[in-house]
């Protein structure tokens, strides 16, 4: 046996195969569901029925490559570039206002040839790495000045994302911040005050943004209409149209589902954005309660293994990286599935590894790759 073989074995011996397997399986299911949920949309647009599936498969492949690279490197090297990564993510958000383009009433994308990048997704990754770097360098604990700096650090991308407008990503950024601060050791009382303050600030910014034309009225209607789904008002019914069609699709699936490529709601495109925000409705209609439960179970396993990697990490940087990854995946899953079932507001949050979208897929793979590195090394001395 050569010297390279045991070294490779040591590098890969602690790889979390459960996390890796659940991630790959979920992503493969996502490719299939993107195809079944987008055939009608693609045909209506004059595209190949395989258009969205092929692009999703490409994004998954690229994500797997990035995940593999990150899993085999020392995650602690990211700390050297933590603030640089954060700065680049903020620059991307600013770039949207200069060279970005609008789609569906929001300016969130930057076109790079045939590829469209959504900087708001990478802003989540940038904030996670930056917060982990900042806290890891405070060996004497956090003081009020440090807390203020972290709040400003989170406020910059959050406000830029809201202006796009992308309220779903803004909510994720706030959730990631609160959970990471909790793990960083902030007292519960302070966290509760911050959560209340964040809610107030988001509300005030949203109201002001609506009055000056930066945000749109339909977004507020979607956020609040899920609480009054029985209302007969035309405005409310219009706001919850997507949710109503999604609930009909899930109900039609029953226990066993209609079967892949079957189901009138999916095949006739009654659920708007079914390959992206409302892809869980396609899962419910075609795979039924059993398939939906299995998919959510796999996402729960991913979340559990990310949290477990945080618990096993012996350094603050790794623990906070995995905590941020857990918050990112777990809340996105809860929000997206809840939105499709009508128990959460419509906020445009993708289902991890399943919803169509290259930026989101890459970011979820990035965070899993980092967590795999943390789990593999578990506090070993830097090489």
Residue, then its C-alpha position, 0 to 999 in steps of 0.5 A: x500500500x502506498x503512502x497516498x492511500x492511508x492519507x486518503x483514507x484518513x481524509x475520507x474516513x470520517x465522511x458523513x455518508x448519511x448526509x452525503x447520501x441523503x443530499x444526493x438522493x434528494x437532489x436526484x428526486x428534485x431533477x425528476x420532480x422538476x421535469x414532471x412539474x415543468x413539462x407543460x410550462x416548457x411546452x407553453x413557452x415553445x421549449x423542449x419538455x426537457x429544458x428545465x430538467x436538463x438545466x437542473x441536472x447541470x446545476x446539480x452536477x456543478x453543485x456535486x463538484x463544488x460540494x466534493x471540493x469543499x468536503x475534502x478541503x480544510x474548512x478552516x481556510x474559509x476563515x481567512x477569506x470570511x469577510x472577503x466572501x461577505x464583501x463579494x456577496x454584498x457586491x453581488x447584491x449591489x450589482x443587481x441594481x446596475x446590471x441585473x434584470x427583472x422577472x415577475x416583478x422583481x429584479x434579482x438576477x444577473x445574466x452571465x451568458x446563458x446562466x442567470x445568477x441570483x445573488x440573494x441566495x449567495x448572500x445567505x452563504x456570505x452572511x453565514x461565513x462572515x458571522x462564523x468568522x467574526x464570532x470565532x475571532x472573539x475569543x473573549x466572548x461577545x460584548x454589546x459592541x460586537x453584537x451591534x457590528x453583527x447586526x449591521x453585518x446582517x442588516x446590509x444584505x437583508x435591506x438590499x434583498x428586501x429592496x429587490x424585492x425578495x422578502x423570502x430571502x430576507x426572512x431567511x437571513x433574519x432566521x439564520x442570524x438569530x439561530x447563529x447568535x443563539x449558538x454563539x452564546x447570546x442570552x435568551x432574553x437578548x435573543x427575544x428582544x432581537x427577534x421582536x426588534x427584527x420583526x418591527x424593523x422588517x415591518x417598518x421597512x416593508x411599509x415604507x418601501x411600499x409607500x415609496x414604490x420599492x415594494x409591491x402591494x401583492x407581496x403584502x397580500x400574499x404574506x397575510x392572506x394565508x391567515x384568511x383563506x376562507x375570506x370571500x373578498x376578491x382581493x384575498x382570493x386573487x392573492x391565494x390563487x396559487x395556494x388554493x391550486x397547490x392545496x387542490x393538487x396535494x389533496x388530489x394525490x391522496x395517500x398513494x399519489x396519481x403516479x409520476x407524470x399524472x395529475x391534472x393540476x400538474x399536467x395542465x399547469x394549474x399551479x403557477x411556478x410549480x417547478x420552483x416555489x410550488x414544486x411540493x404540490x407536484x410531489x403531493x399530487x404525483x407521489x401522494x402522502x407517502x412520497x411527500x413524507x419520504x421527501x420531507x424525511x430525507x430533508x429532515x435527515x439532512x437537517x439532522x446531520x447538519x446539526x449533528x456536525x455542529x454538535x461534533x465540531x470542536x471549534x467555534x468556526x465549524x460549529x457556527x458554519x454548520x449551525x447556519x447551514x442547518x438554519x438555512x436548510x431546515x427553515x427553507x424546507x419548513x417555509x416551502x412545504x408550509x407555503x404549498x399546504x397553506x399554513x405559511x405565507x407565500x414568500x418565494x423560498x425554494x425547497x432545498x435541492x428540489x426546486x428549480x434554480x441554479x443559484x439555490x441548488x449551488x448554495x445548498x450544496x456549498x453548505x453541505x460540502x462545508x458541513x462534510x468538511x467540519x464533520x470529517x475533521x472534527x477539530x483536527x490540527x490544521x494541516 
